Amino acid sequence: MKRQIWTTVAIVLATVSLGAIPAHATEISTTVTESDPIDPPLYDETADGGTVRVNVVTENRDDLSGAASAGETLLSYKTLPLVTLEVDKSGLDDLAAQPGVVSVTEDELVAPSLDESVPLIGGDKAVAAGKTGKGSAIAVLDTGVATNHPFLKGRVTAEACFSPVDANYGATSLCGNGAATQEGTGAANSASVCADIAECDHGTHVAGIAAGDGTGLSGAPARGVAPGADIVAVQVFSRLDSTKYCGTTTPCIRSFTSAQIAGLEKVLALKQAGMPIVAANLSLGSASYSTACTKDARKTVIDSLYEAGVATVVAAGNNGSATAVTAPACVPGAVSVGATTDDDEIASFSNHGPLLDVLAPGNGIVSSVLSGYDSKSGTSMAAPHVAGAFAVLRQAHPDKTLAEREALLKSTGTPVTDEAGVTVPRIDVGKAVGAATPAPDPEPADTTRRTKILNDAPYAIPDLGTVQSPITVSGVTGNAPKTLQVSVDVTHDWLGEVKIDLVAPDGQTYALKATNGTDPGGTLSRTYTVDASVSPASGTWKLQVADKSAGGTGTVDDWALTFPTPFARTAPAAIPDAATLTSEITVDGVTGNASGALQASVNVTHQWLGEVKIDLVAPDGQTYALKATNGTDPGGTLSRTYTVDASATAANGTWKLLVADKSSGGTGTLDGWSLTFPSIESQSTYAVPDAGTLQAPITVTGVSGNAPKTLKVSLRLTHDWLGEVKIDLIAPNGLVYAVKATNGTDPGGTLDKVYTVDASASPIEGTWKLQVADKSTGGTGTLDDWALTF
């Protein structure tokens, strides 16, 4: 069970004006014992004999009757293990003693938190492709919607209102009928009961960003993100006339947590009844949390919506925090959204950091308001861009699951990196619409033969001592090669006193560097070639670094083993004049298909290289052109490595290199050629912090071209709660590819899988990063190993 992070109530806006950004809300960091389900500040609020509104979550619905006996029932729910009560101090004590009670939190009050923004996220391209969100509906849980606004007219297909009435708070209803709840036409029309309060524009503005249509309208934005989608308007705000909650400006509107839960439960019921709802938008928020809100009262219904195929899209809040988001954006099952500027920078007011899922435009967004059209800024404006995107993606990819569509939004987005180095994608709907099928389910543990294995964990070199850094090789039969490459990065105060050896799995020691009296302090970066052919290839190799003299210390920064390909032909063969030479290499022991970045290295000497044509023929007969003839190349030697996407053919079998002399008058020699299936592994161990993020790098050099559509990402990760772990791959050009999403089912244990990623939009060469994020509190883990197979 996860630890709960408690807080007092904090009211923040999810919409901001450009002239006044709200002050930072307090980030929550205190904890209580797991056995106490009561939010501690509730005791303070009832200490003087008063009462407070609370949301009580129980283990199951059978426990609700006992919980309800602790106070006055204000709101009950049809399907959820939840009840909203008014309780005093004795009622809190009663709830604390009931074993079926999971959490008791205050029924908080919160405030409501396009022309250029839609093209920025590729929405115009999606519309041009006919993807308007038609056939889907977006639920807007907000201040209601002006149902007859020309930007939205005819597409508000359902309405509901949950507007608690409570004299203790000075709260009265904003439902059309004046009651605390209402369903049907007129229930959430903000142009009626709510029209005289300025904040009531909020829901209409949000709905317009998600699904507005300006076709034929003078002075209107062109469109929202999903102009063909329907809207479900759900009013979840109450009118307050109390200066305690409104400040100096009354009346104001605020939303109780219980109203949001009731609204979300209504959305779930509509979805289960057949309404094609794809997203529920909540552009509101309360206190800021730097860790996931695993016991938030809204979590149960948010999880149920996700299982039903509905994304709960939530504004991250406008406190400008780099480490926290507001509730309920902090709920693990929600899709949290931060805001960017037109320049694709994180907006100064936007919350961001490791709890954020995606970014969208939120600065100066023009959309519908009661009086026409106006510009607003905030994460409130960013969230409906994402809600609309889910509608567009359902039309574009009707066979995909919600998790797959969410992964598409993330993997096709434009990467934005914050000041702490956390990278989050800004959505690009156009790219997501045209994206290929998401990665298939992960495969079992990888057994691919690695071409390079590295360990970049630092090891301290003690003064007058010895340290060993290990690398384990598996799946390589026979002995090590005669040309094993050992790359070393060592920093020391006196490199001359450092001795470096390679220790093989059989204990054989190979000298790399001897001591000397000349080398000063600094960093040694060098690659040694070792004939290790008398030692077995598989097993644990150790880089042994010894400080042989007193007076200095250092660090083994990193080291790597590079195994030359076993698939090579080194015997020279004559290239006949005006004829073709065929040279063969047999590949065996490689699992599955060939590499999407197969490296074909060729060495050819010829009197006229311009007349030489070179092709690679796969075992299934597929021909890959490597070099064409031309009229410019003189005689000489060609030494070049070609990158070929051979992922459609099986790796094992006989490969042929065809070297054709296409003109008479010259001869030459094929000096040698080889095939390499690039696979790079990092055996460094990284700690996965509780509710934190780590990035583990692998740098690829000497491999040209773009990554394949079938890039294999192998990893072994151990964690207390695998369901709360989110994994992404960040390419050298900054693109973010979703590898694993969070879920509510995976227990603790070891994840040893191979994921397939379409990374063809990124170059192979450069630094790749595996980003592992723990999205909830209460567990830690380690990334034990990961690899890229191209």
QUIRA-V874184 format. One record per helix or strand of 3 or more residues. SS is the DSSP state (@ for helix, = for strand). FROM is the first residue (numbers start at 0). TO is the last residue. If there is no record, write none. Layout:
BEGIN
[[SS | FROM | TO] [SS | FROM | TO]]
END
This chain:
BEGIN
[[@ | 40 | 44] [= | 51 | 57] [@ | 60 | 67] [= | 71 | 75] [= | 81 | 86] [@ | 88 | 96] [= | 100 | 105] [= | 108 | 111] [@ | 114 | 119] [@ | 122 | 127] [= | 136 | 141] [= | 155 | 161] [@ | 166 | 168] [= | 180 | 182] [@ | 197 | 210] [= | 229 | 234] [= | 237 | 239] [@ | 242 | 245] [= | 251 | 255] [@ | 256 | 271] [= | 276 | 281] [@ | 298 | 306] [= | 310 | 314] [= | 334 | 339] [= | 357 | 360] [= | 364 | 368] [= | 371 | 376] [@ | 378 | 395] [@ | 401 | 410] [= | 413 | 416] [= | 422 | 425] [@ | 428 | 432] [= | 451 | 454] [= | 458 | 460] [= | 465 | 472] [= | 483 | 491] [@ | 494 | 496] [= | 497 | 502] [= | 508 | 512] [= | 521 | 529] [= | 538 | 546] [= | 553 | 561] [= | 572 | 574] [= | 579 | 586] [= | 597 | 605] [@ | 608 | 610] [= | 611 | 616] [= | 622 | 626] [= | 635 | 643] [= | 652 | 660] [= | 667 | 675] [= | 678 | 681] [= | 685 | 687] [= | 692 | 699] [= | 710 | 718] [@ | 721 | 723] [= | 724 | 729] [= | 735 | 739] [= | 748 | 756] [= | 765 | 773] [= | 780 | 788]]
END
